[in-house]
Amino acid sequence: MNTLAVDPDQVAVLWDEGTEWKDGDTVFRVERATRRHAVPPDSLWHGVRTVMRTLAHVHGDDAVRLVAWFEE
């Protein structure tokens, strides 16, 4: 199966977490990405999270939402 052509939403359906396979000298492993993997605590987003946490403390969790738009 061409793993590069698989819809990322289907990876968990096709392979269990921890599944490994080798392609040449490269070993691939299926793992669930966490927010820390995508946005480390020391990233530029740290300030945004701090402000959102403060707003949630003042106004309640349900009153705070972050909307972001990314263009290619």
KELUM-865147 format. One record per residue (C-alpha): x, y negated, z; residue in three letters. Coordinates in nm, 4 decimals, always signed. Example, Ala and Ser with C-alpha at 12.3 -4.5 7.8 and 13.67 -1.06 7.14 Angstrom:
- px, py, pz, residuo
- +1.2300, +0.4500, +0.7800, ALA
- +1.3670, +0.1060, +0.7140, SER
//
This chain:
- px, py, pz, residuo
- +0.0000, +0.0000, +0.0000, MET
- +0.1282, -0.3480, -0.0841, ASN
- +0.1276, -0.5109, +0.2586, THR
- +0.1807, -0.8565, +0.1075, LEU
- -0.1528, -0.8317, -0.0744, ALA
- -0.3543, -0.7338, +0.2354, VAL
- -0.5969, -0.9921, +0.3717, ASP
- -0.4509, -1.0921, +0.7139, PRO
- -0.7961, -1.0482, +0.8712, ASP
- -0.7856, -0.6813, +0.7709, GLN
- -0.4487, -0.5930, +0.9262, VAL
- -0.6056, -0.4920, +1.2593, ALA
- -0.8562, -0.2727, +1.0726, VAL
- -0.5906, -0.0988, +0.8629, LEU
- -0.3152, -0.0525, +1.1225, TRP
- -0.3153, -0.0201, +1.4993, ASP
- -0.1084, -0.2704, +1.6945, GLU
- +0.2442, -0.1375, +1.7328, GLY
- +0.2442, +0.0427, +1.3960, THR
- +0.5877, +0.0202, +1.2369, GLU
- +0.7168, +0.0910, +0.8879, TRP
- +1.0453, +0.0424, +0.7125, LYS
- +1.1062, -0.1164, +0.3715, ASP
- +1.4742, -0.0893, +0.2898, GLY
- +1.6658, -0.2256, +0.5869, ASP
- +1.3684, -0.4259, +0.7177, THR
- +1.1379, -0.2881, +0.9871, VAL
- +0.7852, -0.4320, +1.0033, PHE
- +0.5649, -0.4064, +1.3123, ARG
- +0.1972, -0.4946, +1.3577, VAL
- +0.1562, -0.7269, +1.6552, GLU
- -0.1157, -0.9627, +1.7715, ARG
- +0.0016, -1.3230, +1.7518, ALA
- -0.0656, -1.5372, +2.0546, THR
- -0.0920, -1.9135, +2.0839, ARG
- +0.2592, -1.9149, +2.2345, ARG
- +0.3944, -1.7491, +1.9181, HIS
- +0.2329, -2.0109, +1.6957, ALA
- +0.2777, -2.3144, +1.9219, VAL
- +0.5534, -2.2751, +2.1813, PRO
- +0.5136, -2.4710, +2.5078, PRO
- +0.8067, -2.6991, +2.4180, ASP
- +0.6683, -2.7923, +2.0752, SER
- +0.5411, -3.1307, +1.9607, LEU
- +0.1880, -3.0120, +2.0492, TRP
- +0.2707, -3.0112, +2.4221, HIS
- +0.1512, -3.3714, +2.4612, GLY
- -0.1759, -3.2937, +2.2827, VAL
- -0.2453, -3.0004, +2.5148, ARG
- -0.1630, -3.2151, +2.8188, THR
- -0.4077, -3.4875, +2.7120, VAL
- -0.6789, -3.2307, +2.6335, MET
- -0.6307, -3.0649, +2.9713, ARG
- -0.6652, -3.4048, +3.1423, THR
- -0.9776, -3.4918, +2.9428, LEU
- -1.1293, -3.1519, +3.0275, ALA
- -1.0598, -3.2147, +3.3948, HIS
- -1.2377, -3.5518, +3.3782, VAL
- -1.5251, -3.4683, +3.1396, HIS
- -1.5567, -3.0872, +3.1614, GLY
- -1.4311, -2.8108, +2.9345, ASP
- -1.7374, -2.8215, +2.7097, ASP
- -1.6920, -3.1944, +2.6393, ALA
- -1.3438, -3.1668, +2.4846, VAL
- -1.2698, -3.0442, +2.1346, ARG
- -0.9695, -3.0732, +1.9032, LEU
- -1.0311, -3.0910, +1.5313, VAL
- -0.7250, -3.0739, +1.3054, ALA
- -0.6910, -3.0897, +0.9298, TRP
- -0.3848, -2.9578, +0.7481, PHE
- -0.3205, -3.0156, +0.3807, GLU
- -0.0747, -2.8211, +0.1697, GLU
//
